[in-house]
Amino acid sequence: MMRRYLVMLANVVLYVAMIIAAIVIYNVAVNPLTEWGAFGEGEQLPAQVFIVLALSVVLCYLAYTVKYKLMGSQTPPGFIRMQQYLPISTLRAVHMITVGIGFAFFFTAALKLLLHQGVSELATFTDQYADVPTGYLIVSAVINTALELILFMGILFNETRRNVAVFWAVLLVSIIIAALQPGGFAMQLLGIPLGFLYGYMYLRLRSIWSVILIGCMFNVLFFAFVKTSAFDWFDSLHDGWLIVIIAVAAIYMGASVLKYNGKKSSKPM
């Protein structure tokens, strides 16, 4: 039993190391050429994230290939097949979009509630997008979210959940997603429920398209709020109404996950 969990942790260390390596490559090799600033800083944050995510996926593929070659006796599952790009119905796709909308309301209301309580670091997080053109921000949100979910759910999650209880794999990936969130500790706490939502919806629907739809809708709507007067509208709400929005959105997302509770999760191929 202990060996299974050590293998899970080893997989986490391997793929997180690839993500760190991608950030180092960006800072050492890409930034001097583009002068976009160190990763996580400056107005070109969306472009920085795209490059780091794309590099991370490539490095994870290389690590994946080398790992299974070194193991020798075990036939590796297909890298793409493992990620489960299975089609989903139109009705289900619409449902995933509404779940993404629900999380956008949950996240925005929670962010504003924390700002009302004096968590000023969150203001810095949203202010950094003030000068980024809206179209550029929305398009990059879609592309970067898709790459992020391929990396964290399609690769890291599938590799960590082999032969261990699903909860621990979901928890670990949720913590990693949260830890990589910009905006400080409060923003990282908000990232944990997002990781659980992704993990359990992915398990139940067995298609990465389901979580990509959730994530893209969440990010597009959130950034639309940030770039419009909607963000100020949330700010004008009394804390009691913000709590109501958070509670209603949380109930809807929880009910959406439970709706597919009868679905049996499949091990990655």
C-alpha positions as CSV (number, residue, x, y, z in Angstrom):
1,M,0.0,0.0,0.0
2,M,2.8,2.4,0.9
3,R,4.5,1.7,-2.3
4,R,1.5,2.9,-4.3
5,Y,1.5,6.3,-2.6
6,L,5.2,6.7,-3.0
7,V,4.7,6.0,-6.7
8,M,2.0,8.6,-6.8
9,L,4.2,11.2,-5.1
10,A,7.1,10.3,-7.5
11,N,4.8,11.0,-10.5
12,V,3.8,14.4,-8.9
13,V,7.5,15.3,-8.4
14,L,8.4,14.3,-12.0
15,Y,5.7,16.3,-13.7
16,V,5.9,19.3,-11.4
17,A,9.6,19.3,-12.1
18,M,8.8,19.6,-15.8
19,I,6.6,22.6,-15.1
20,I,9.4,24.3,-13.1
21,A,11.8,23.5,-15.9
22,A,9.5,25.2,-18.4
23,I,9.4,28.3,-16.2
24,V,13.2,28.3,-16.0
25,I,13.5,27.9,-19.8
26,Y,11.2,30.8,-20.3
27,N,13.1,33.1,-17.9
28,V,16.5,32.1,-19.2
29,A,15.9,31.7,-22.9
30,V,12.6,33.3,-23.9
31,N,12.5,36.4,-21.8
32,P,15.9,37.8,-23.0
33,L,14.6,37.6,-26.6
34,T,11.1,38.9,-26.1
35,E,11.7,41.2,-23.1
36,W,8.3,40.4,-21.7
37,G,9.5,40.3,-18.2
38,A,10.1,37.4,-15.7
39,F,7.4,34.8,-15.6
40,G,4.4,36.1,-13.7
41,E,5.2,39.8,-14.1
42,G,4.4,42.5,-16.6
43,E,1.6,43.2,-19.1
44,Q,2.4,40.1,-21.2
45,L,1.3,37.7,-18.6
46,P,-1.1,35.8,-20.9
47,A,1.7,35.2,-23.5
48,Q,4.1,34.1,-20.7
49,V,1.5,31.6,-19.4
50,F,0.9,30.2,-23.0
51,I,4.6,29.7,-23.6
52,V,5.2,28.0,-20.2
53,L,2.1,25.8,-20.5
54,A,3.1,24.7,-24.0
55,L,6.6,24.0,-22.9
56,S,5.3,22.1,-19.9
57,V,3.2,19.8,-22.1
58,V,6.1,19.1,-24.4
59,L,8.5,18.4,-21.4
60,C,5.8,16.2,-19.8
61,Y,5.5,14.2,-23.0
62,L,9.2,13.6,-23.1
63,A,9.3,12.7,-19.4
64,Y,6.4,10.3,-19.9
65,T,8.1,8.6,-22.8
66,V,11.4,8.2,-21.0
67,K,9.7,7.0,-17.8
68,Y,8.0,4.1,-19.5
69,K,11.0,3.2,-21.6
70,L,13.1,2.9,-18.4
71,M,10.3,0.8,-16.8
72,G,10.7,-1.6,-19.7
73,S,8.4,-4.3,-18.5
74,Q,5.3,-2.1,-18.6
75,T,3.6,-1.1,-21.9
76,P,2.9,2.6,-21.7
77,P,-0.6,3.7,-22.4
78,G,-1.0,6.1,-25.3
79,F,-0.1,9.7,-24.3
80,I,-3.1,11.2,-26.1
81,R,-5.5,8.3,-25.4
82,M,-4.7,8.6,-21.7
83,Q,-6.2,12.1,-21.7
84,Q,-9.6,10.8,-22.9
85,Y,-10.7,13.1,-25.7
86,L,-14.0,11.5,-25.9
87,P,-17.0,13.3,-27.5
88,I,-19.8,14.6,-25.3
89,S,-23.4,15.3,-26.2
90,T,-24.7,18.8,-26.9
91,L,-26.9,18.7,-23.8
92,R,-24.0,17.7,-21.6
93,A,-21.8,20.4,-23.2
94,V,-24.4,23.0,-22.4
95,H,-24.5,21.7,-18.8
96,M,-20.7,22.0,-18.5
97,I,-20.9,25.6,-19.7
98,T,-23.5,26.4,-17.0
99,V,-21.2,24.8,-14.4
100,G,-18.4,27.1,-15.6
101,I,-20.8,30.1,-15.3
102,G,-21.7,29.0,-11.8
103,F,-18.0,28.9,-10.8
104,A,-17.4,32.3,-12.3
105,F,-20.1,33.7,-10.0
106,F,-18.8,31.7,-7.1
107,F,-15.2,32.9,-7.7
108,T,-16.1,36.6,-8.3
109,A,-18.4,36.8,-5.3
110,A,-15.8,35.1,-3.1
111,L,-13.1,37.4,-4.3
112,K,-15.1,40.5,-3.7
113,L,-16.2,39.2,-0.2
114,L,-12.5,38.7,0.7
115,L,-11.7,42.2,-0.6
116,H,-14.4,43.6,1.6
117,Q,-12.7,41.9,4.5
118,G,-9.5,43.7,3.7
119,V,-7.5,41.0,1.7
120,S,-5.9,43.7,-0.4
121,E,-3.5,41.3,-2.3
122,L,-6.5,40.3,-4.4
123,A,-6.8,43.8,-5.8
124,T,-3.2,43.5,-7.2
125,F,-4.3,40.3,-8.9
126,T,-7.1,41.9,-10.8
127,D,-5.3,45.2,-11.4
128,Q,-2.6,43.5,-13.4
129,Y,-5.2,42.9,-16.2
130,A,-6.4,46.5,-16.4
131,D,-4.2,47.4,-19.3
132,V,-4.5,44.1,-21.2
133,P,-6.8,44.4,-24.3
134,T,-10.1,42.6,-23.7
135,G,-10.0,40.5,-26.9
136,Y,-6.4,39.4,-26.2
137,L,-7.3,38.5,-22.7
138,I,-10.4,36.5,-23.6
139,V,-8.7,34.6,-26.4
140,S,-5.7,33.8,-24.3
141,A,-8.0,32.7,-21.4
142,V,-9.5,30.1,-23.7
143,I,-6.2,28.8,-25.1
144,N,-4.3,28.9,-21.8
145,T,-7.2,27.2,-19.9
146,A,-7.3,24.4,-22.4
147,L,-3.5,23.9,-22.1
148,E,-3.7,24.1,-18.4
149,L,-6.3,21.4,-18.2
150,I,-4.5,19.1,-20.6
151,L,-1.4,19.5,-18.4
152,F,-3.0,19.2,-14.9
153,M,-6.0,16.8,-15.6
154,G,-5.1,15.0,-18.8
155,I,-1.4,14.3,-17.8
156,L,-0.7,14.9,-14.1
157,F,-4.0,13.7,-12.7
158,N,-4.2,10.6,-14.9
159,E,-0.6,9.7,-13.9
160,T,-1.1,10.2,-10.2
161,R,-4.3,8.3,-9.9
162,R,-3.0,4.9,-11.0
163,N,-3.5,2.3,-8.3
164,V,-4.4,4.7,-5.5
165,A,-7.7,6.0,-4.1
166,V,-9.1,8.7,-6.4
167,F,-9.6,11.2,-3.5
168,W,-5.8,11.5,-2.9
169,A,-5.1,12.1,-6.5
170,V,-7.8,14.8,-6.7
171,L,-6.5,16.4,-3.5
172,L,-2.9,16.5,-4.7
173,V,-3.8,18.0,-8.1
174,S,-6.1,20.5,-6.4
175,I,-3.3,21.6,-4.1
176,I,-0.9,22.0,-7.1
177,I,-3.5,24.0,-9.1
178,A,-4.1,26.2,-6.1
179,A,-0.4,26.6,-5.4
180,L,0.2,27.9,-8.9
181,Q,-2.6,30.5,-8.7
182,P,-1.3,34.1,-8.7
183,G,-2.7,36.5,-6.2
184,G,-1.4,35.1,-2.9
185,F,-2.8,32.7,-0.3
186,A,-6.4,33.8,-0.5
187,M,-6.5,33.2,-4.2
188,Q,-4.8,29.8,-3.7
189,L,-7.6,28.8,-1.3
190,L,-10.1,29.6,-4.0
191,G,-8.2,27.3,-6.4
192,I,-8.8,24.2,-4.3
193,P,-12.5,23.9,-4.9
194,L,-11.8,24.4,-8.6
195,G,-9.4,21.5,-8.6
196,F,-12.0,19.3,-6.9
197,L,-14.7,20.3,-9.4
198,Y,-12.4,19.5,-12.3
199,G,-11.3,16.2,-10.8
200,Y,-14.7,14.7,-10.0
201,M,-16.4,15.9,-13.1
202,Y,-13.6,14.5,-15.2
203,L,-13.8,11.2,-13.4
204,R,-17.6,11.0,-13.9
205,L,-17.8,12.1,-17.5
206,R,-14.6,10.4,-18.7
207,S,-13.8,13.1,-21.2
208,I,-11.4,16.0,-20.9
209,W,-13.7,18.1,-23.0
210,S,-16.1,18.3,-20.1
211,V,-13.5,20.1,-17.8
212,I,-12.1,22.2,-20.7
213,L,-15.7,23.6,-21.3
214,I,-16.0,24.3,-17.5
215,G,-12.6,26.0,-17.3
216,C,-12.9,28.0,-20.5
217,M,-16.4,29.3,-19.6
218,F,-15.2,30.2,-16.1
219,N,-12.2,32.1,-17.2
220,V,-13.9,33.9,-20.1
221,L,-16.8,35.0,-17.9
222,F,-14.5,36.0,-15.0
223,F,-12.3,38.2,-17.3
224,A,-15.4,39.6,-18.9
225,F,-16.5,40.7,-15.4
226,V,-13.1,42.2,-14.7
227,K,-13.1,44.2,-17.9
228,T,-16.6,45.5,-17.6
229,S,-18.8,47.3,-15.0
230,A,-20.0,43.9,-13.8
231,F,-17.0,43.8,-11.5
232,D,-18.0,47.0,-9.9
233,W,-21.6,45.7,-9.5
234,F,-20.3,42.8,-7.5
235,D,-18.3,45.2,-5.4
236,S,-21.4,47.2,-4.6
237,L,-23.2,44.2,-3.2
238,H,-23.7,43.8,0.5
239,D,-21.7,41.0,2.0
240,G,-24.9,39.1,2.7
241,W,-25.8,39.0,-1.0
242,L,-22.3,37.9,-1.9
243,I,-22.7,35.0,0.5
244,V,-26.0,34.1,-1.1
245,I,-24.4,34.1,-4.6
246,I,-21.5,31.9,-3.2
247,A,-24.0,29.5,-1.6
248,V,-26.3,29.2,-4.6
249,A,-23.4,28.7,-7.0
250,A,-21.8,26.1,-4.7
251,I,-25.0,24.2,-4.4
252,Y,-25.5,24.2,-8.2
253,M,-21.9,22.9,-8.8
254,G,-22.3,20.3,-6.1
255,A,-25.6,19.1,-7.5
256,S,-24.1,19.0,-11.0
257,V,-21.3,16.7,-9.8
258,L,-23.8,14.5,-8.0
259,K,-26.0,14.3,-11.1
260,Y,-23.3,12.1,-12.6
261,N,-22.6,10.1,-9.5
262,G,-23.8,6.9,-11.0
263,K,-21.1,7.1,-13.7
264,K,-18.3,4.7,-13.1
265,S,-14.9,6.2,-13.5
266,S,-12.5,4.5,-15.8
267,K,-8.7,4.1,-15.3
268,P,-6.7,6.0,-17.9
269,M,-5.9,3.9,-20.9
